[in-house]
Amino acid sequence: MEKLRLIKGWKTLLLLFCMSLFSASIFAQGTTLRGKVVDQKGEPLIGAKVAVTASPATATATSVTGDFSLRVPAGTNKITISFVGYVSLDVNITPGKSDLGQIPLAQDQTNLNEVVVVGYGTLKRADVTGTVATVDAKSLQEVPSANVFQQLQGKVAGLDVTYNTGGSPSITIRGNRTISNPGADGPLVVVDGSPYGQDITTINPNDIKTVDVLKGASATAIYGSRGSGGVILVTTNRGRVGQTVTGYDAYYGINTLEGELHMLNGTQYNQLKYDGIEGGYLQAGAQSPQAAYPLTTTEQQALAAGISTDYVKLLDHNAYTLDQNLRISSGTEKTQFNVGMGYRINTDLESSALNTKRVRLNASIDHKINDIIKFGINIDESLTMTNGGYGGQFGTAQWLSPLSYPYNADGSVNPLPVVGTLDGSTRSPLFARTMPDVFYNYNRNTVSNNILYAQVDPVKHLSYRYTVNYQMAQGNGNSYNGINGVDLLTIAKTTAQTNNSASYRLYQQHSLTYDNTFAQKHHVNFVAVFETTKNHSESSFIQASGIPEDANKNANLGLGTFTNDGGSFIETGLISYVGRLNYAFANKYDLTGTMRWDGNSPLATGHQWTSYPSIGLGWVISNEAFMQKYNGVIDNLKLRAGFGQTSSTATAGAYGTLGQLSSSKFQYGGGSAGDAAGVRVTSLVNTNLTWQRTAEYNIALDFALFKSRLTGSIEVYQQKTTGIILNNNLPATLGANSQPTNLGASSDRGLEISLSSINVQNKGGFSWNTDFNIAFNRERIDALPNGGLINIGNGQFVGQPLSVIYDIRKIGIWQLSDATQTNSTVINPQTNQPYLISGAVRGQTSPLQYPGQVRAQDVNGDGKIDANDNQFIGHFNPNYTFGLTNRFSYKNFDLSIVIQARMAFTTTMPYVASANSATNGWQYLNLGRHNQPYIPYWTPATPNNQFPEPNDLTQSPFQSSLQYFDGSFIRAKSINLGYTLPSNLLKRIGVASLRVYANVTNPFFIYAPIRNHGVYVPDAESVSGVGGQIVGPSTSGNIAGAGTAYGLVAGEQTRDFVFGINARF
Amino acid sequence: MKILNKTSIAIVTAVVLTSTFSCKKLLVEKPEAQLYPDYFSTAGGIQAGVTGVYNDLRGFYSGEPIDLMEGTDEALFGSQQSTGALPYDTYNGLNSSNTPGFGGLWSDINTLNGVIQYATASTALDATTKAQLIGQAKFLRGFIYFRLVQTYGGVTATQPSGIPLHTTFITVASTADAPAKLTDIYALIIQDFTDAAAGLSNTINPAFGNGTTGKTATSAVAQAYLAKALLTRGYTEAAQSTDFTQAATITQNLITNKATYGLDLWQDYNDAMKEANDYGKENMFGIDYGIGTADAAYSGYTLQGSGGYGLNELMVLWRWNYISNAGIDNVAGVDQVPQKIGGPSPMQRDVYNARPYGRLEPNPAYIQKVFNDANQIRDTRFDATFQTFWINNVSVRAGKTSTGGSKPQLKPTSNFSQTSYNIPVDGDTAVLMPNAAQSAATTMARRDAFPGLIVTQAQWSNAIFPTVKKFDELQRTYMNDFSGRPIILLRFSEVYLINAEANYMAGNAAAAVASLNVLRARAAYRVPADGAQIPAGQFRVTAANQAAMNAANAAANQLSPAEVALMSIPNITTGTTPDACGMDVILDEYTREYMGESRRWFDLVRTQQLVRRVKIYNPNARNNVQPYHMRRAIPQSLIDAVLSGPKYPQNNGY
């Protein structure tokens, strides 16, 4: 064990490594040991050092296949295997056994010698004072996905990924800061040193080498005006010196709908109508002679025939994903290159003809002309083609009456299955896919990201680098809706649209780096940067109707009549000066100071330039003399503290201060005269706007214990954001209602713990390690505009989280026994059935309520439920989030399980509360016009305290109070089981290594209380069309309450079964 | 080192190339896709400011202006009243439905101030165009201030104006503002209208409409509004002694010179309300919506759909729910209210009958008085205003008789359509609302014999009432569409009424009587074709008796001796005795002429009759109405937004 000390310190390691290159043949006698060094996934580690423990000079390095062969002296009983970035391993030698087989090494999560990307350069991890969390490609690829943000879920403490409607991810790091605009708090994404302006999904996750997440202002202040939301630094693969490595990675996945709402079946739907009448009598007396939407003749027929159509089932079929990637990289001392290409197709759950195809190319070259000059280029191209023509039918599929016939007698789709009802003109969700040519929606997007650099190192320790980045994106959308013979019948009504968008970003950077160590103790790293960025985007669209025939689609809109058109144009500029000094003394004390000056065009003239300072301190306690006695137990102990200031540019856009005129066209003399240009002054020139500012303190303790078997860090932070850009209400008499102004303040404080442990290290071929992270964040509004304390309409209260629910609280359902009288019954003339009628419940004078209705908590006990009874019901931000990844390996098998959790927050389940509407959402508790999810509602025969009785006459009051649920969940994100084929098998076919794996993404939930209430996917309801109908509390019983629409959002979450290979040649 | 040199040159070249975008330029914003205030420095921008305000008025007058009708003598709320209904109990500054105009109209004023400032200084405009543009801008500014001051401004000597006065272009935000003096506001309005009357052309200038469609301001419009502003000021603390006489003089001149301005009355009141005459000689100023417009981008409204703003919704507000409430079971012994509502409905929605909003009920106590049977014979205006019968359009058995027997199957119209405005040509009457005499003669036997439902005058309720039909639009292609007809804000007939009112207030009773009698005479005129739209059994003319009947009715419809006598009794604003002064005669005449148009609240407030007439006629509001209700509450949002300087005062009483 004590011999492990020998390899402590990177210098020793490097020295040994170099020696090993010419030491292999020194020993003439003894035995030759063979083996293969691999990582936890069974992939070969090339160039790992294998040395005799007792005699480190006897050593070798592994080949491109990870194999080694080492002649050792007789009597050798132990060898040590080491590799940069991995925990060294001692292997016992059994006499007579020369083939050691596959030897897996575990990754070292906090290797102090590791070089980490910190923005505008790199630093040794030992010298870093800010917070940088690194996730490498292997860890990312444990979740097969087209989107790196999805792969990051649960991997980094404090990084929270949620989904917006439509499934695009929304990311926050260390909570929300911007009152009223939490979407503005996302991180800056930097790809290969250049800020990335495009959707991150255009970057192929297979091209990503590492992701570094900068958290806290002391780390992100170097990005100044864009640093408040954290910074995600993505580094893509580059060529390496050595043999040519060819990699082929591919997987095929079957995607299934991850849970769906349980809709009422035909019988239950019929019962709902009965219960709706019953509710009408019970709660409103004898005023309800008939169901508001009685069963039609067809529905009655279907009921008698036992028909119960589940349109979702009929619509849904499994989709697939095919993802293939090829990568070739190689290099000499002078030139290295990397070429990668990827092709991915994934289809829609509704039809395999609806799909998204992605083609992505990635290439880099680095060339050293001589010792002074080197240059390189890095290009990343992507083409995304989406055919989404007739998707999005799940919403309709859910609400259509189950008592309807989906198919005609001849087997064709019945286009209007609910004809005869109020929704008779609703097309069957199954219909559109029978006519793909008339439901046409095709999008094509290309993104090209090109980075060119040249580096000059004129003298030792000094380096100048010039980088230019040209990013370009173009999007083209085409849609057409033709005559379908069902609800679109004439050429005049056909519509077509073409839209085009283009954007580019021109970025250049001059940077000067000085790095030197004086007197062996003083290490200085100084960076100075000047950079400019120009962003340009433009778009145009044109719509027409009256397209003559389907063949035209949207190719020539001039064939029809233009109905709408428009365009946009945005240009912004950013100029920055950046400086950073990092000073380390004796590997014990670190100091980092940064300063950035940003000039941003969207701000008011005179307020465009701002500066962002930060300072960071580090103390490597474990390097102190007094700590040496703990050596072997405490391998590393480092205390870090920092302070910095940052802004967010997402809070105000281009031209926002110039006082844009509103377009207000008018037709003098009727439509035949055409539109005359018209404008109105509705906003005023803004002369004072500047960015909001976040100041953050960060204290952290990094540690590595028990020979680095347990590593991790604990971080505490506090943020204060001031001058938040909010609309200030102006006196309307000035001609403008409001103006964005720097008002409002918020604060966040939090605790983050990250742990990595090697639980079992190659015991009998078995290894097990664990990564765990947990983040607690508390956000709070410190100030609202003009000294206000509450803004009920927006759910903002000083002292509370940024968005809270303020509403009355449901404490149950009024029961029959609560009513003054419930004994009489009335015979309904239409159904000839008796119905119970009831008096109002006792003890509540306003509003009068009846059994089966929501019972609200009367906070002040005055017998009235009104605005005075509103209370805080919950908040939308989770109190804590955590992630847990376990990796196991046994011989050639490896297994990883990723778990992700968001805990202690309230979410809204809108469909139990939405108001009556024609075609969106549900009318639960009201009218029964549409089918709806199964919910255990109250009836006199089956009383409960969960949901009120349906009522076809009036909607039960306080329905918004039904929608709030504990949104906490712990989900298994991914299970990945791999097997690496034995190398002797592969050698014959010229394959260096081959791993096959099976993966399940989103396999199951471990904990999610909301699933007891009919919701199957707590972080995004698995259907479209549901999320849009979140009910504001003020619509409930006319009591002004507060709340913002954060809750379940529509999105088709899938559970994926994936089979893949990783091959190296 | 040769390579070094080459490469160095390449690098330096690259740096220079990419540095060509200058740093300072990067921070200068040059928007291209939108318009910014520098647009006003062009000739097109100045005109666009005027155009933008005209368009905004479309949005302002669209929607449901029920606050100007409910809570007056003319209207009670219907069974489907929307929130913010106004029997004065919810009248406050928090409820935006009774604090209209804040926001949009002030943006209009600021826009017009910009137009006037830039146009005055402009060298890009020729003198004629400049005069026209400034004339339009001043007219619109005066018009909007006039509207605002009538809504929020004082009517007694102790109250201030309620609104600020801004006459210069505001470009920088502030959190201070204060109300101006009422005299200053009226001075600006009168000055603006005076300037506009001088600057605008006599008929519509080609730059602002082609004169046959579109009703923008002309000199005559400005003069009429000048008269109306003077008339209105005459009642206020800011009154000047000549206000009434000046108003009378201006209107008399307009009447005398009507040919100059292309203005006149139609011979038949029915013609004045017809869609075909919306842009004819009698209508002076209106808000355009684009007849039958199919341009969704302009109207903001998808035809055959819903949503959006920008269309005339007046046509649906006074429409009872003829679909749900037309049940026709008779109940033995129940000859009055309620008829039992039940059974299948004999009516379904179609384009002719349109969408029933049921917001407003014509106030029976008042409407049955001013449009009484005698009036109805000699005065065509009730028949021109109200729909009182509905032709069956569903094939159903028409309910039960009072003895439980089945009524016969109703015969539906053969001209039913949900896609075009088809006047029913046959079919049984599903619902009939007879006049007073016929109502009195409706027995249970008559009800049982009648195939449909009879609603007598006593049975009018907030759910069942005659529908105001004067806003019907013939070009609609979907039963739920609103109207694309203009909302007429000023008819030439009003010039006679302003003249009458001003003369009455100035003490010239004879001149007032003469002006009223012009309208009375016109109202008596009928043609046989008008009879198609009134129920069988009511008075109509034939080709044979037309001349004689019209002459007789015109004579009978002149002000009665009693009414003439009242015209000499000055305005009485207190008490609850009906028909006590000449103002009662004048206000009754406003109702007959303009029933259903969104203006009654202004007429009652101007004449200081709101409290008295509401107490006499409106059972819903009479216990709530107070003198301070003659001005609206200042929106709380304005009071909350004034953060520097003195606190913005709320109007008294709120």
Interface residues (C-beta under 8 A of the other chain):
Chain A: P289 I369 N370 I372 I373 F375 L452 A454 V456 Y466 V468 L506 Q508 H510 T532 K534 E538 T563 N564 G567 S568 F569 I570 E571 G573 L574 I575 G599 N600 S601 P602 Q608 A654 Y655 L658 G659 Q660 L661 S662 S663 S664 K665 F666 Q667 Y668 G669 G670 G671 S672 A673 D675 A676 A677 G678 V679 R680 V681 T682 L684 V685 N686 T687 N728 N729 L730 P731 A732 T733 L734 G735 A736 N737 Q739 N786
Chain B: M1 I3 L4 T7 S8 I11 A14 V15 T18 S19 F21 C23 K25 L26 L27 V28 E29 K30 P31 E32 A33 Q34 L35 Y36 P37 Y39 G44 G45 Q47 A48 G49 V50 T51 G52 V53 Y54 N55 D56 R58 F102 G103 W106 S107 D108 I109 N110 T111 G114 I163 P164 H166 I170 T171 V172 A173 S174 T175 A176 D177 A207 F208 G209 N210 G211 T212 T213 G214 T216 D288 G290 I291 G292 T293 A294 D295 A296 A297 Y298 G342 P635 S637 L638 D640 A641 V642 L643 Y648
